């Protein structure tokens, strides 16, 4: 089973959610509270309610890079885990970790690059669900190496995704406990390789990436 197509961000006319860039922009306040924290230097908000936070951190091959963005009063930064709107109308959101945030120099469209997690139903486990309880079926994810780009406006919200190595309790108990932030909770303990429909243990690099994501 191959992974569902996440986007066609590289081909502007194929972007399912991308409309012609609007010239209507409004300047946000230079300082505001987002996700309970003080955020300074909010940039210009586009027609989709997205704005960059702070100055650009550099340029690379036609991309103006940023560390963070705000959409509808929610703060998103590199390393955060997010819910992304699916191109399939009735499908649940995709889940990924933010790898980069950038603006295309040629058309000023705001973009997000994500490293994807798979749900069990998106893997080979779909064919042999027997023995997997409902909580693990719905809340255990499988990390992949697949990274691709999407239009920033397709972001739907934050997700709390943690490696089991970072949990102080049983994953099931942590999921049931919820949190005051109301973010959906997920956990993972292995990688998934869609090309070979196989699973692989987390590496030292994976563990380091997970720790960095939570400071």
HELIX and SHEET records of a PDB file:
HELIX    1   1 UNK A   12  UNK A   14  5                                   3    
HELIX    2   2 UNK A  120  UNK A  122  5                                   3    
HELIX    3   3 UNK A  124  UNK A  127  5                                   4    
HELIX    4   4 UNK A  134  UNK A  139  1                                   6    
HELIX    5   5 UNK A  152  UNK A  154  5                                   3    
HELIX    6   6 UNK A  164  UNK A  166  5                                   3    
HELIX    7   7 UNK A  171  UNK A  177  1                                   7    
HELIX    8   8 UNK A  204  UNK A  213  1                                  10    
SHEET    1   A 2 UNK A  26  UNK A  27  0                                        
SHEET    2   A 2 UNK A  44  UNK A  45 -1                                        
SHEET    1   B 2 UNK A  31  UNK A  34  0                                        
SHEET    2   B 2 UNK A  37  UNK A  40 -1                                        
SHEET    1   C 3 UNK A  50  UNK A  53  0                                        
SHEET    2   C 3 UNK A  68  UNK A  71 -1                                        
SHEET    3   C 3 UNK A  74  UNK A  77 -1                                        
SHEET    1   D 8 UNK A  58  UNK A  60  0                                        
SHEET    2   D 8 UNK A  63  UNK A  66 -1                                        
SHEET    3   D 8 UNK A  94  UNK A 104 -1                                        
SHEET    4   D 8 UNK A  81  UNK A  84 -1                                        
SHEET    5   D 8 UNK A 155  UNK A 163 -1                                        
SHEET    6   D 8 UNK A 184  UNK A 193  1                                        
SHEET    7   D 8 UNK A 140  UNK A 151  1                                        
SHEET    8   D 8 UNK A 110  UNK A 119 -1                                        
SHEET    1   E 7 UNK A  58  UNK A  60  0                                        
SHEET    2   E 7 UNK A  63  UNK A  66 -1                                        
SHEET    3   E 7 UNK A  94  UNK A 104 -1                                        
SHEET    4   E 7 UNK A  81  UNK A  84 -1                                        
SHEET    5   E 7 UNK A 155  UNK A 163 -1                                        
SHEET    6   E 7 UNK A 184  UNK A 193  1                                        
SHEET    7   E 7 UNK A 198  UNK A 201 -1                                        
END                                                                             
